[in-house]
Amino acid sequence: MPTGIETQEAPKSAIAVAQSILDSRLDSIEQVLPRDQRGEAERYVRRAMLTFQGSERLQSCTPLSLAVCVVKAAESGLAIDGKLAHAVPYSVNAGSKANPRWETHAQYQPDYRGLIAIAKRSQRIVDITAGIVCENDAFDHGRNGPTSTLTHTYDAKKPRGPVVTAYAIIEFAAGRWCYELMPLVELEKVRASSKAKDGPAWKNWPDEMRKKAVIKRALKTYTDSPELVAAIVADDAAEFVRHPADEPDELQSGDTVPRDELDIVATKLLTDDEPAGTPPEAATATPPADDKAPTPDEKPAKAKAPKAKRKKKKGGGYEDATETQQSLPDSPEPDTRTDAEKFDDECPF
């Protein structure tokens, strides 16, 4: 029986839209997973959705960036769970320097424990450990050809003093091992280069971030695992390219070159300069602003006799063309594709 009260369906949340995109493409996600994790795509998506739902800041991210975040983590063989891998909200300028339009995007960022988990899957590395050395600790290290020595002890009941260095030990098969050392001055350079140098991670857990820095340096030297390389590249892109959502950098442009292919999905689709899906008819609706560089769709216009005769007339032929050019719109036609269509068109897999 009609009640006379009209109801309107509430718009889907960003998380619901992202899940819809990913659920319809589970087969594609399976293809980017490491071979030993094929068949786990659905579990990856569900764990990520639970993590997203527990963060208000992630719920404000664009659906497409949430979906891409899950795919990038899957390519490294990690699930977005807030433990081994994280989704970090960053501000991205989807406009231009002159007309900024800031949006919040999710960026995949592996934890250093996640990097260790990936490295151990390669079967070349047995384990990786890291330590922080302080001024009052007993610390000694050295190398003699292929042989390494490192000893580190301290009294937990006494003040250790300020940090002086950090190290990572990589254990290989057959009992071999080696270490990587980063003095405090190098650790501070890493922090200074970070776009979130004063963010929560460096402020609240500086020693964990120092361990991560030295572990990443060690892993870049001693392994060539594709999954590990993908994770390190993603982490570098998140830490050194984009910016925390509460600290946008006004100098960052929406056309900033991304560090890896999957980042193009989040950056290219949300820039106003050249929408990826502008239909062909939109380009032919008006003449080009530069008659020296006509578009392919306008080549037939050169054969029209009336237009050629007008250009040959004295006193006004070119003025008419100039007036027409000045009436062009300032911005291209908007991209009307859905998030799912954008994901299909632009995602590289």
Stockholm file with secondary structure:
# STOCKHOLM 1.0

chainA/1-349         MPTGIETQEAPKSAIAVAQSILDSRLDSIEQVLPRDQRGEAERYVRRAMLTFQGSERLQSCTPLSLAVCVVKAAESGLAIDGKLAHAVPYSVNAGSKANPRWETHAQYQPDYRGLIAIAKRSQRIVDITAGIVCENDAFDHGRNGPTSTLTHTYDAKKPRGPVVTAYAIIEFAAGRWCYELMPLVELEKVRASSKAKDGPAWKNWPDEMRKKAVIKRALKTYTDSPELVAAIVADDAAEFVRHPADEPDELQSGDTVPRDELDIVATKLLTDDEPAGTPPEAATATPPADDKAPTPDEKPAKAKAPKAKRKKKKGGGYEDATETQQSLPDSPEPDTRTDAEKFDDECPF
#=GR chainA/1-349 SS CCCSCCCCCCCCCHHHHHHHHHHTTHHHHHHHSCGGGTTCHHHHHHHHHHHHHTCHHHHTSCHHHHHHHHHHHHHHTCCCSSSSEEEEEEEEESSCSSSCCEEEEEEEEECHHHHHHHHHHTSSEEEEEEEEEETTSEEEEEEETTEEEEEEECCTTSCCCSEEEEEEEEEEGGGCEEEEEEEHHHHHHHHHHCTTTTSHHHHHCHHHHHHHHHHHHHHHHHCCCHHHHHHHHHHHHHHHTSEETTSCCTTCCTTCCCSSHHHHHHHHTTCSSSCTTCCHHHHTSSCCSCTTSCCGGGGGGGGCHHHHHHHHSTTTHHHHHHHHHHTSCSSCCCCCCCHHHHHHHHCCC
#=GC SS_cons         CCCSCCCCCCCCCHHHHHHHHHHTTHHHHHHHSCGGGTTCHHHHHHHHHHHHHTCHHHHTSCHHHHHHHHHHHHHHTCCCSSSSEEEEEEEEESSCSSSCCEEEEEEEEECHHHHHHHHHHTSSEEEEEEEEEETTSEEEEEEETTEEEEEEECCTTSCCCSEEEEEEEEEEGGGCEEEEEEEHHHHHHHHHHCTTTTSHHHHHCHHHHHHHHHHHHHHHHHCCCHHHHHHHHHHHHHHHTSEETTSCCTTCCTTCCCSSHHHHHHHHTTCSSSCTTCCHHHHTSSCCSCTTSCCGGGGGGGGCHHHHHHHHSTTTHHHHHHHHHHTSCSSCCCCCCCHHHHHHHHCCC
//
